[in-house]
Amino acid sequence: MKCISRWLVIAIMAFVGNVGLTDPVLAQTSLLSSDSAATTEEVALPDPLTSETIRELVSRLSDAEVRELLLQRLDLVAQEEQGGDAGQTTLEFLIDAGAGVGTSFTNAVQSAPRVPGGFNTAYNTLTGGGGLGVFALFVGKVLLMIAFGLAAEFAVTRLTFRWLESVERRSHPETLIGAIKILSLRAMLQAIGLIAYIVVSLSAIPLLFPGQREANTAHLFNMTVIVLVKLFAVISRFLTAPNRPDLRLITVDDQHARSGYVLTITGAALLGCQTFMVEVLRINGVPLGELRIGYWLNLLLYIFVVGAIYMWRNGIRQMISGVTSLQHKNIGLFANLWPAFAIALAIANWVLIEVLASMGRFDLLRGQQHVTLMLIIFAPALDTAMRGIVRHMSPPLIGEGPVAEAAHRATMGAYIRIGRVILVLLAIFLATTMWDLDLTNVANAGVGVQLASSIIDAIVVLFVGYMVWEIVNLWINRRLAREATEAGIDLNSDEPGGGEGGGTGLSRLATVLPVLRLVVSATIVVMTLLIGLSELGVDTTPLLAGAGIVGLAVGFGAQTLVRDVVSGLFFLIDDAFRVGEYLVIDSTVGTVEKISLRSLQLRHHQGAVHTIPYGEIPKVTNNSRDWVIMKLKFTVPFETDVNKVKKIFKKIGAEMMDAEYAEDIIQTFKSQGVYDVDDVGIVIRGKFMTKPGKQWVVRKDVYSRVQKAFAENGIEFARKEVRVNLGEEQPAHLSQEQKTRIGAAVADAAEPPPAPADQKAG
């Protein structure tokens, strides 16, 4: 029975071990009570804690010790569960956080009187109690160390002066790569001088400071104050180029470039002095926790950051707005709001630091919060650099005209969006790396490895889908630009087709591509969402089934819509019309302006837009395919020499082949002889053949040339005459009755004949 009870305890402990014994802190030691003694005995638990080690431990303990050990484990588990259930609410957490910040401020104020004493302690430790003379000697040695380094830097600068001067004389690079090459070469020459300073100054430390404490202090001052400021100066000059606007990588004016350069150096000096001060106190044995000087130094740094952002707010707006015309219409609002957002973020970051410090979470205050803050605040600078790279790497403009320019702008915008997505992903990667966020930590936080992995997979799917969508749009935009340029037409002109319509349309590919882009984009979005949901563990089969049912219901309920879509599909397959072509559909005429899935839009040459569903189109008359023949009629008097007119037309046709529009003429102007003889005179007809849409320009020139040639050859155009016979005698003065008869005859002749029935219906 004793053996059975012991193994029962082992089983219970194994179950409890899954909950509580796996804690590495709880698995270190345990206090055991004895039934036979009033004292407690400490028993070390085995590590690792497995079933075999538990059996071995229990075999060496008495029943009372095993029961006591089990009770203690159960009590610990109960306490943990009770503590977990009694979690803080959001309001309680905010109250505690505010109290922590207030307590931190109170402690810093109370510790302020001890700060001078701390500096005095560091002073005495550094000088070894030697007083002001020893300290003055130390300062003199530090200045001598700096002088040695500056002398070496000056010597190297003199040696490289000619190179640096030649670099400075290079101006107006045509490309971003050219500017970066000049800036990099200049920064490299400046860095050589900085390296010389570092080498010589560090080499002088062992010679000037025999004591370890003095040497460490001098080395710390040299690196955190002098070298750091010089390094930031080189980097800031590389980015802002305060004296070289032609080399500047960020889009700011000269004033803000110089002020940004000064603010960067000032911030570096402040950061270096803060670091030096804290480290000097620490290495000289001053308890920083009692002085709370870090609180004031950190507050001073954040006050400077907020002030610098406010002072340079217009520079930040200029960086965000940029100089390109490819910005979004809301970029101005974003640029105006970003400085305020950056200031609020800096203040929130300071509050977060104080909250974490009050909670004792110093493991989260290893500097990553400052790097994250800088990444977010200086995101406009990164965005500016990315836009400059995009302007350099983006392909050149394909073709000419508004369509090509619009496609180029769309291409540039797509590259900028892709670059911003990559920047965001890099920022997230850096932040998660610095904050030590990975799947294991997320899973340990209670999310679970599988769910965390699914979230990452879904994000990857969304990213891939977005990239595919952008690539498809890039390809389609560039193809549209090329097709529009090759077609040589401008659908956005004030009067397409010369104001009369009938111009040549775009290619078949250019007509289909917009519809194809809509279909492919919708497919990419749907597929990306379905795959993303599938990666998150959502069963997409019911969604697909439901979509099929909805599609079937829509098909039955919207048969007209289905008819329009199917009819449009077959019209496109038959290549019945293209964008830019001049169509006649029943009594509706116009140029095809837009083709969608359900309908097409025709713009009349007078400006009206007609939207016609595909299912309502019985037949299509296309006036923009291959060639156009235009026939012109000219009425001349009865006594005109017809052969002479024919020769005149032939001469005009030959002269037209030397005109600017000659390449648009397929068959030049020529006479077709006598077409008709009416009451006015002889009707002579001529014709010519041109490319679609070009006939209107040619017709205007033909009229002008014929009028000029007739005038030169004494040929007049026939005019309509009304002859009234008043009898054999022609009186010198007409009576009122005769005038009335003449007026009636003229009115009858001037009245137009009635229109045919089909024209009335039209």
C-alpha positions in Angstrom: 0.0 0.0 0.0 2.9 2.3 0.8 4.4 1.6 -2.6 1.1 2.3 -4.4 0.6 5.6 -2.6 4.2 6.6 -3.5 3.6 5.9 -7.2 0.3 7.8 -7.0 2.1 10.8 -5.7 4.6 10.4 -8.6 1.8 10.5 -11.2 0.3 13.6 -9.6 3.7 15.3 -9.6 4.2 14.4 -13.2 0.8 16.1 -14.0 1.7 19.1 -11.9 5.2 19.2 -13.4 3.6 20.0 -16.8 2.2 23.1 -15.2 4.6 24.3 -12.6 7.7 22.3 -12.3 9.0 23.2 -15.7 9.6 26.8 -14.5 13.4 27.1 -14.3 13.1 29.3 -11.2 10.8 27.0 -9.4 12.8 23.9 -10.4 15.9 25.0 -8.6 15.2 24.5 -4.9 12.4 23.4 -2.6 11.8 23.5 1.1 10.6 20.3 2.6 9.0 19.8 6.0 9.4 16.6 8.0 6.7 14.9 10.0 9.1 13.9 12.7 11.1 17.1 13.0 10.2 20.8 13.5 13.0 21.9 11.2 12.8 22.2 7.4 15.2 20.5 5.1 16.2 21.9 1.7 16.1 19.3 -1.0 17.5 20.1 -4.5 15.4 19.0 -7.4 17.1 17.3 -10.2 17.9 19.1 -13.4 16.6 18.3 -15.9 13.3 17.3 -14.4 12.2 14.1 -16.1 10.1 11.0 -15.1 13.2 9.0 -14.4 14.8 11.7 -12.2 11.5 12.1 -10.3 11.3 8.4 -9.6 14.9 8.4 -8.4 14.1 11.4 -6.1 11.0 9.9 -4.7 12.7 6.6 -4.0 15.0 8.4 -1.6 12.3 10.3 0.2 9.9 9.2 2.9 6.1 9.3 2.3 5.8 12.4 4.5 8.5 14.2 2.5 6.8 13.3 -0.7 3.4 14.5 0.5 5.0 17.7 1.7 6.7 18.3 -1.6 3.5 17.7 -3.5 1.6 20.1 -1.3 4.2 22.8 -1.9 4.1 22.3 -5.7 0.3 22.5 -5.7 0.3 25.6 -3.6 2.8 27.3 -6.0 0.6 26.3 -9.0 -2.5 27.7 -7.3 -0.7 30.9 -6.5 0.4 31.3 -10.1 -3.1 30.6 -11.5 -4.6 33.0 -9.0 -2.1 35.7 -10.0 -2.8 35.1 -13.7 -6.5 35.4 -13.2 -6.2 38.6 -11.3 -4.7 40.5 -14.2 -4.7 44.3 -14.4 -7.3 46.1 -16.4 -6.2 48.7 -18.9 -7.2 51.6 -16.6 -5.3 50.1 -13.7 -2.2 49.7 -15.9 -2.5 53.3 -17.0 -2.9 54.5 -13.4 0.1 52.5 -12.3 2.1 53.7 -15.3 1.3 57.3 -14.5 2.1 56.7 -10.8 5.4 55.2 -11.9 6.3 58.2 -14.0 5.3 60.5 -11.2 7.4 58.5 -8.7 10.4 58.6 -11.0 10.1 62.4 -11.3 9.8 62.7 -7.5 12.8 60.5 -6.9 14.8 62.5 -9.4 13.9 65.8 -7.7 14.7 64.4 -4.3 18.0 63.0 -5.6 19.0 66.3 -7.3 20.8 67.7 -4.2 23.1 64.7 -4.2 24.3 65.2 -7.7 27.1 67.8 -6.8 28.3 65.3 -4.2 28.5 62.6 -6.9 30.5 64.8 -9.2 32.8 65.7 -6.2 33.3 62.0 -5.6 34.2 61.3 -9.2 36.5 64.3 -9.1 38.4 63.1 -6.0 38.6 59.6 -7.4 39.9 60.8 -10.7 42.5 63.1 -9.2 43.4 60.7 -6.4 42.8 63.5 -3.9 45.4 65.7 -5.6 43.1 68.6 -6.0 42.8 71.3 -8.7 46.5 71.0 -9.8 46.2 67.3 -10.7 42.9 68.0 -12.5 44.4 70.9 -14.4 47.3 68.6 -15.4 44.8 66.0 -16.6 42.8 68.5 -18.6 46.1 69.8 -20.2 47.0 66.2 -21.2 43.6 65.7 -22.7 44.0 68.9 -24.7 47.5 67.8 -25.8 46.1 64.4 -26.9 43.4 66.3 -28.9 46.1 68.6 -30.4 48.2 65.6 -31.5 45.2 64.1 -33.2 44.2 67.4 -34.9 47.7 67.9 -36.1 47.7 64.4 -37.7 44.3 65.1 -39.2 45.5 68.5 -40.6 48.6 66.9 -42.1 46.6 64.2 -43.8 44.1 66.8 -45.0 47.0 68.9 -46.5 48.2 65.8 -48.3 44.8 65.1 -49.8 43.9 68.7 -50.4 44.4 68.6 -54.1 42.1 65.6 -54.4 39.5 67.2 -52.2 39.7 70.4 -54.1 39.3 68.6 -57.4 36.3 66.8 -56.0 34.8 70.1 -54.8 35.2 71.6 -58.3 33.1 68.9 -59.8 29.6 70.3 -60.2 26.2 69.6 -61.6 26.2 65.8 -61.9 23.6 64.6 -64.4 22.6 61.5 -62.4 22.1 60.4 -58.9 25.0 58.0 -59.2 27.2 60.9 -60.3 26.3 62.9 -57.2 26.8 59.9 -54.9 30.2 59.3 -56.4 31.3 62.8 -55.7 29.9 62.8 -52.2 31.4 59.4 -51.4 34.8 60.5 -52.6 34.6 63.6 -50.5 33.4 61.7 -47.5 36.2 59.1 -47.9 38.9 61.9 -48.0 37.3 63.4 -44.8 37.2 59.9 -43.2 40.9 59.4 -43.9 41.6 62.5 -41.8 39.3 61.3 -39.1 41.1 57.9 -39.0 44.4 59.7 -38.7 43.0 61.7 -35.8 41.8 58.5 -34.1 45.0 56.6 -34.6 47.3 59.4 -33.3 45.1 60.4 -30.4 44.7 56.9 -29.2 48.4 56.2 -29.6 49.1 59.3 -27.4 47.0 58.0 -24.5 49.5 55.5 -23.1 52.3 58.1 -23.3 50.3 60.9 -21.6 48.3 58.9 -19.0 50.2 56.2 -17.1 47.3 55.5 -14.8 44.5 53.2 -15.9 41.7 55.3 -14.6 43.0 58.5 -16.3 43.6 56.7 -19.5 40.1 55.2 -19.6 38.6 58.7 -18.9 40.6 60.3 -21.6 39.8 57.5 -24.1 36.1 57.8 -23.2 36.1 61.6 -23.7 38.0 61.3 -27.0 35.6 58.7 -28.5 32.2 59.9 -27.2 32.7 63.6 -27.6 35.3 64.4 -30.2 35.2 61.4 -32.6 31.4 61.0 -32.4 30.9 64.7 -33.4 33.4 64.4 -36.2 31.7 61.2 -37.5 28.2 62.8 -37.4 29.6 65.8 -39.2 30.9 63.6 -42.1 27.6 61.8 -42.3 25.5 65.0 -42.2 27.6 66.6 -44.9 27.1 63.6 -47.0 23.3 63.9 -46.8 22.7 67.6 -46.5 25.7 69.0 -48.6 25.0 72.5 -47.0 27.3 74.3 -49.5 26.6 72.2 -52.6 22.9 72.1 -53.5 23.7 70.3 -56.8 24.9 67.4 -54.7 22.2 67.4 -52.0 20.5 64.0 -51.6 17.5 65.4 -49.6 15.1 67.8 -51.1 15.5 70.9 -48.9 16.7 74.4 -49.6 20.1 75.8 -48.6 18.8 77.4 -45.3 17.4 74.2 -44.0 20.4 72.2 -45.2 22.7 74.3 -43.2 20.4 74.4 -40.1 20.0 70.6 -40.4 23.8 70.2 -40.5 24.2 72.3 -37.3 21.4 70.6 -35.5 22.9 67.2 -36.3 26.3 68.2 -34.9 24.7 69.7 -31.8 22.7 66.6 -31.2 25.8 64.4 -31.6 27.7 66.6 -29.1 24.8 66.5 -26.6 24.6 62.7 -26.9 28.4 62.3 -26.6 28.5 64.6 -23.5 25.7 62.7 -21.9 27.3 59.3 -22.5 30.7 60.6 -21.3 29.2 62.1 -18.1 27.4 58.9 -17.2 30.4 56.6 -17.9 32.8 58.9 -16.0 30.6 58.8 -12.9 30.2 55.0 -13.3 33.9 54.2 -13.7 34.8 56.4 -10.7 32.6 54.6 -8.4 29.6 56.9 -8.2 26.2 55.1 -7.6 24.1 56.4 -10.5 20.9 54.9 -9.1 21.1 57.2 -6.1 21.9 60.3 -8.0 19.2 59.7 -10.7 21.3 61.9 -13.0 20.4 59.6 -16.0 16.8 60.9 -15.6 17.8 64.5 -16.1 20.3 63.7 -18.9 17.7 61.7 -20.8 15.1 64.4 -20.3 17.5 67.0 -21.7 18.2 64.8 -24.7 14.5 64.5 -25.5 13.9 68.2 -25.0 16.6 68.8 -27.6 15.0 66.2 -30.0 11.6 67.9 -29.7 13.1 71.4 -30.1 15.1 70.3 -33.1 12.1 68.7 -34.8 10.1 71.9 -34.2 12.9 74.2 -35.4 13.4 72.0 -38.6 9.7 71.4 -39.2 9.7 73.2 -42.5 12.7 71.2 -43.6 10.8 68.0 -42.8 7.9 69.2 -44.8 10.1 69.9 -47.8 11.7 66.5 -47.6 8.3 64.8 -47.6 6.8 67.0 -50.3 9.9 66.6 -52.6 10.4 68.3 -55.9 8.7 65.7 -58.2 5.2 66.0 -59.6 4.5 62.4 -58.8 3.2 63.0 -55.3 -0.2 62.0 -54.1 -2.7 64.8 -53.7 -2.7 64.4 -49.9 1.1 64.5 -49.6 0.9 68.1 -48.5 -1.4 67.3 -45.6 0.8 64.4 -44.6 3.9 66.7 -44.7 2.2 69.3 -42.5 1.2 66.7 -39.9 4.4 64.7 -39.8 6.4 67.1 -37.5 3.6 67.2 -35.0 3.5 63.4 -35.1 7.2 63.1 -34.7 7.1 65.4 -31.6 4.3 63.4 -30.1 6.2 60.2 -30.8 9.3 61.5 -29.1 7.3 62.5 -26.0 5.6 59.1 -26.0 8.9 57.3 -26.3 10.2 59.2 -23.2 7.1 58.3 -21.3 7.6 54.7 -22.3 11.1 54.7 -21.1 10.1 56.1 -17.7 7.3 53.6 -17.4 9.6 50.6 -18.1 12.2 52.0 -15.7 9.5 52.3 -13.0 8.5 48.7 -13.6 12.1 47.5 -13.4 12.2 46.3 -17.0 15.7 47.6 -17.7 16.2 44.6 -20.0 14.0 46.6 -22.5 16.1 49.7 -22.2 19.2 48.7 -23.9 19.1 51.5 -26.5 16.7 49.9 -29.0 14.0 52.4 -28.1 16.2 55.2 -29.3 17.0 53.5 -32.6 13.3 52.7 -33.2 12.5 56.4 -32.5 15.1 57.6 -34.9 13.9 55.2 -37.6 10.4 56.6 -37.3 11.3 60.3 -37.0 13.7 60.2 -39.9 11.5 58.2 -42.1 11.0 61.2 -44.4 14.8 61.3 -45.0 14.8 57.6 -45.9 11.7 58.2 -48.2 13.5 61.1 -49.9 16.6 58.9 -50.5 14.4 56.1 -51.8 12.6 58.5 -54.2 16.0 59.7 -55.5 17.0 56.1 -56.2 13.7 55.5 -57.9 14.2 58.5 -60.2 17.6 57.1 -61.2 16.6 53.5 -61.5 13.2 53.9 -63.2 13.1 53.2 -66.9 13.1 56.2 -69.3 10.0 57.6 -70.9 8.6 55.2 -73.6 7.3 57.1 -76.6 5.7 60.5 -76.7 2.4 62.1 -75.9 0.1 62.3 -72.9 -0.5 58.5 -72.8 3.3 57.9 -72.6 3.7 60.6 -69.9 0.8 59.2 -67.9 2.3 55.7 -68.1 5.7 57.0 -67.0 4.1 58.7 -64.0 2.3 55.5 -63.1 5.6 53.6 -63.4 7.4 56.0 -61.2 4.5 55.9 -58.7 4.6 52.1 -58.7 8.4 52.0 -58.1 8.0 54.5 -55.2 5.2 52.4 -53.6 7.4 49.2 -54.0 10.3 51.1 -52.4 8.2 52.3 -49.5 6.9 48.7 -48.9 10.5 47.5 -48.8 11.5 50.3 -46.4 8.6 49.4 -44.1 9.6 45.7 -44.2 13.2 46.6 -43.4 12.1 48.8 -40.6 9.9 46.1 -39.1 12.8 43.6 -39.5 15.2 45.9 -37.7 12.7 46.7 -34.9 11.8 43.0 -34.3 15.5 42.2 -34.3 16.4 44.9 -31.8 13.5 44.1 -29.6 14.2 40.4 -29.8 10.7 39.6 -31.2 10.5 36.2 -33.0 8.1 33.3 -33.4 9.3 31.6 -30.2 8.7 34.7 -28.1 5.3 35.2 -29.6 4.4 31.6 -29.0 5.6 31.8 -25.4 3.4 34.8 -24.9 0.4 32.6 -25.5 -0.3 33.0 -29.2 1.1 29.6 -30.2 3.8 28.7 -32.7 1.3 27.5 -35.3 -0.8 30.7 -35.2 2.4 32.9 -35.2 3.7 31.0 -38.1 0.4 31.3 -39.9 0.4 35.1 -39.4 3.9 35.3 -40.9 2.9 33.2 -43.8 -0.2 35.3 -44.4 1.9 38.5 -44.4 4.3 36.9 -46.9 1.3 36.0 -49.1 0.0 39.5 -49.0 3.4 40.9 -49.9 3.8 38.5 -52.8 0.3 39.3 -54.0 1.0 43.0 -53.8 4.3 42.7 -55.7 2.6 40.6 -58.5 -0.2 43.2 -58.7 2.4 46.1 -59.1 4.4 44.1 -61.7 1.3 43.4 -63.8 0.3 47.1 -63.7 3.8 48.2 -64.6 3.9 45.9 -67.6 0.5 46.9 -68.8 1.2 50.7 -68.4 4.4 50.4 -70.4 2.8 48.4 -73.1 -0.1 50.9 -73.3 2.4 53.7 -73.6 4.3 51.9 -76.4 1.1 51.1 -78.3 -0.3 54.6 -78.0 3.0 56.1 -79.3 3.2 53.7 -82.2 -0.4 54.5 -83.1 0.5 58.2 -83.1 -2.9 59.4 -81.7 -3.9 61.4 -78.7 -7.3 60.5 -77.4 -7.1 63.3 -74.9 -6.7 66.1 -77.5 -9.3 68.8 -77.7 -10.7 67.7 -81.0 -9.7 64.1 -81.8 -10.0 63.2 -85.4 -9.7 66.8 -86.6 -13.0 67.6 -85.0 -15.0 65.3 -87.3 -14.1 61.8 -85.9 -13.1 58.8 -87.9 -9.5 58.7 -86.7 -7.4 55.5 -86.5 -7.9 53.7 -83.2 -5.4 52.1 -80.9 -4.1 48.6 -81.5 -6.0 45.5 -80.6 -3.6 44.9 -77.7 -4.0 48.4 -76.4 -7.8 48.0 -76.5 -7.8 44.7 -74.6 -5.1 45.5 -72.0 -7.3 47.8 -69.8 -10.0 45.1 -69.6 -7.3 42.5 -69.0 -5.8 44.6 -66.2 -9.2 44.8 -64.5 -9.7 41.0 -64.7 -6.1 40.2 -63.7 -6.2 42.7 -60.8 -9.5 41.2 -59.5 -8.1 37.7 -59.8 -4.9 38.6 -57.9 -6.9 40.3 -55.1 -9.2 37.3 -54.7 -6.5 34.7 -54.9 -4.3 36.6 -52.4 -7.2 36.9 -49.9 -8.1 33.2 -50.3 -4.5 32.0 -49.9 -4.0 34.4 -46.9 -7.1 33.2 -45.2 -6.1 29.6 -45.9 -2.7 30.3 -44.3 -4.5 31.6 -41.2 -6.4 28.3 -40.9 -9.7 29.5 -42.4 -11.4 26.9 -44.5 -12.0 28.6 -47.8 -14.2 25.8 -49.3 -17.4 27.2 -47.9 -16.4 30.6 -49.2 -15.9 29.3 -52.7 -19.2 27.4 -52.5 -21.0 30.5 -51.3 -19.4 32.6 -54.0 -20.6 30.0 -56.6 -24.1 30.1 -55.3 -24.1 33.9 -55.2 -22.7 34.0 -58.8 -25.5 31.6 -59.9 -28.1 33.7 -58.3 -26.7 36.9 -59.9 -26.6 35.1 -63.2 -30.3 34.3 -63.0 -31.3 37.6 -61.6 -29.2 39.8 -63.9 -29.5 38.0 -67.3 -29.2 41.4 -69.1 -25.9 42.0 -67.3 -24.6 38.5 -68.3 -25.8 39.1 -71.9 -23.9 42.4 -72.0 -20.7 40.8 -70.7 -20.8 37.8 -73.0 -21.6 40.0 -76.0 -18.7 42.3 -75.2 -16.4 39.3 -74.9 -17.3 38.2 -78.4 -17.1 41.7 -79.8 -13.5 41.9 -78.5 -12.7 38.4 -79.9 -14.0 39.5 -83.3 -12.0 42.8 -83.0 -15.1 44.7 -84.0 -13.8 48.0 -82.6 -10.9 49.5 -80.7 -10.4 52.5 -78.5 -10.2 55.6 -80.6 -12.1 54.3 -83.6 -15.1 56.1 -85.1 -18.3 53.9 -85.0 -21.8 54.2 -86.2 -24.2 52.2 -84.0 -27.8 52.6 -85.3 -28.3 56.4 -85.1 -25.4 56.9 -82.6 -22.0 58.0 -83.9 -18.8 58.8 -82.1 -15.3 57.8 -81.2 -14.7 54.9 -78.8 -13.4 56.5 -75.6 -13.6 53.7 -73.1 -14.3 49.9 -73.2 -15.4 48.2 -70.0 -16.7 44.7 -69.2 -20.4 45.7 -69.7 -20.5 48.6 -72.1 -18.5 51.0 -74.3 -18.5 54.8 -74.4 -18.7 56.8 -77.6 -17.9 60.5 -77.6 -19.6 62.4 -80.4 -17.5 65.0 -82.2 -19.6 67.7 -80.6 -18.7 66.4 -77.1 -21.6 64.3 -76.0 -20.8 60.9 -74.5 -23.0 57.9 -75.3 -22.8 54.7 -73.1 -24.0 51.7 -75.0 -24.3 48.2 -73.4 -22.9 45.5 -75.6 -26.2 43.6 -75.6 -27.9 46.5 -77.2 -25.7 46.6 -80.2 -27.3 45.0 -83.3 -24.5 45.9 -85.7 -21.4 48.1 -85.8 -20.2 50.3 -88.6 -16.5 51.0 -88.2 -15.2 54.0 -90.1 -11.6 53.8 -88.9 -10.2 50.6 -90.4 -7.6 50.5 -93.1 -8.5 53.4 -95.4 -11.1 56.1 -96.1 -12.3 57.4 -99.5 -13.7 60.9 -99.7 -15.5 62.2 -102.8 -16.0 65.9 -103.3 -18.4 67.7 -105.7 -17.8 70.9 -107.5 -20.5 72.7 -109.6 -19.3 74.8 -112.5 -21.2 76.8 -115.2 -22.5 75.0 -118.3 -19.9 76.6 -120.6 -16.9 75.3 -118.6 -14.3 73.1 -120.3 -14.5 69.8 -118.4 -11.2 68.5 -119.7 -9.5 71.7 -118.4 -11.0 71.0 -114.9 -9.7 67.5 -115.1 -6.2 68.7 -115.8 -6.4 71.1 -112.9 -7.5 68.4 -110.5 -4.6 66.2 -111.7 -2.1 69.0 -111.1 -3.5 69.6 -107.6 -3.2 65.9 -106.8 0.5 66.0 -107.8 1.2 69.1 -105.7 -0.5 67.5 -102.7 2.1 64.7 -102.6 4.7 67.3 -101.6 2.6 68.5 -98.6 3.3 67.7 -95.0 0.4 65.3 -94.8 1.6 63.3 -97.9 2.4 60.2 -95.9 -1.2 60.1 -94.9 -2.4 59.9 -98.5 -2.9 56.5 -100.0 -4.3 57.7 -103.3 -4.0 61.4 -104.2 -6.7 63.7 -105.4 -8.0 63.1 -109.0 -11.0 63.8 -111.1 -13.9 61.4 -111.6 -15.3 63.4 -114.5 -18.9 64.7 -114.8 -21.1 63.3 -112.0 -24.3 65.1 -112.8 -25.9 68.0 -114.6 -28.6 70.0 -112.8 -30.4 73.3 -113.0 -27.4 75.2 -111.8 -24.5 73.7 -113.9 -22.2 70.8 -114.4 -21.4 68.7 -111.3 -17.8 67.4 -111.4 -16.6 65.0 -108.8 -13.1 64.3 -107.4 -11.9 61.8 -104.9 -8.8 60.8 -102.8 -8.0 58.0 -100.3 -6.3 58.6 -97.0 -5.6 56.9 -93.7 -8.7 57.0 -91.3 -9.0 60.3 -89.6 -6.7 62.1 -92.0 -9.3 62.9 -94.6 -10.5 66.0 -92.9 -7.2 67.8 -93.1 -6.7 66.8 -96.8 -10.3 67.9 -97.6 -9.6 71.4 -96.3 -6.5 71.7 -98.4 -8.2 70.4 -101.5 -11.0 73.0 -101.2 -8.4 75.7 -100.8 -6.3 74.5 -103.8 -9.3 74.1 -106.1 -10.6 77.6 -105.3 -7.2 79.1 -106.0 -6.7 77.1 -109.2 -10.2 78.0 -110.6 -9.5 81.7 -109.9 -6.2 81.5 -111.8 -7.8 79.8 -114.8 -10.9 82.0 -115.0 -13.3 79.3 -113.9 -16.1 80.3 -111.6 -18.3 78.2 -109.4 -21.8 77.9 -110.6 -24.3 80.0 -108.7 -28.0 79.2 -108.4 -30.1 81.7 -110.4 -33.8 82.4 -110.6 -35.1 83.7 -114.0 -38.6 85.2 -114.2 -40.2 85.8 -117.6 -42.4 88.8 -117.5 -43.4 88.7 -121.2 -42.0 89.8 -124.5 -41.6 93.4 -123.4 -39.2 94.3 -120.6 -40.5 97.5 -119.1 -38.1 100.0 -117.6 -40.1 100.1 -114.5 -41.7 97.1 -112.8 -45.2 97.4 -111.5 -46.2 96.2 -108.1 -47.8 93.1 -109.6 -44.6 92.2 -111.4 -42.6 92.6 -108.3 -44.9 90.3 -106.4 -44.6 87.7 -109.1 -40.8 87.9 -109.0 -40.8 87.6 -105.2 -43.0 84.6 -105.3 -40.8 82.9 -107.9 -37.7 83.6 -105.8 -39.4 82.2 -102.7 -40.4 79.0 -104.5 -36.8 78.5 -105.8 -35.3 79.2 -102.4 -37.5 76.8 -100.5 -35.6 73.5 -100.0 -37.2 70.3 -101.3 -38.8 68.0 -98.7 -36.5 65.5 -97.0 -36.9 61.8 -97.8 -38.7 59.6 -95.3 -35.7 57.8 -94.1 -33.9 61.1 -93.4 -36.9 62.3 -91.4 -36.8 59.1 -89.4 -33.1 59.6 -88.7 
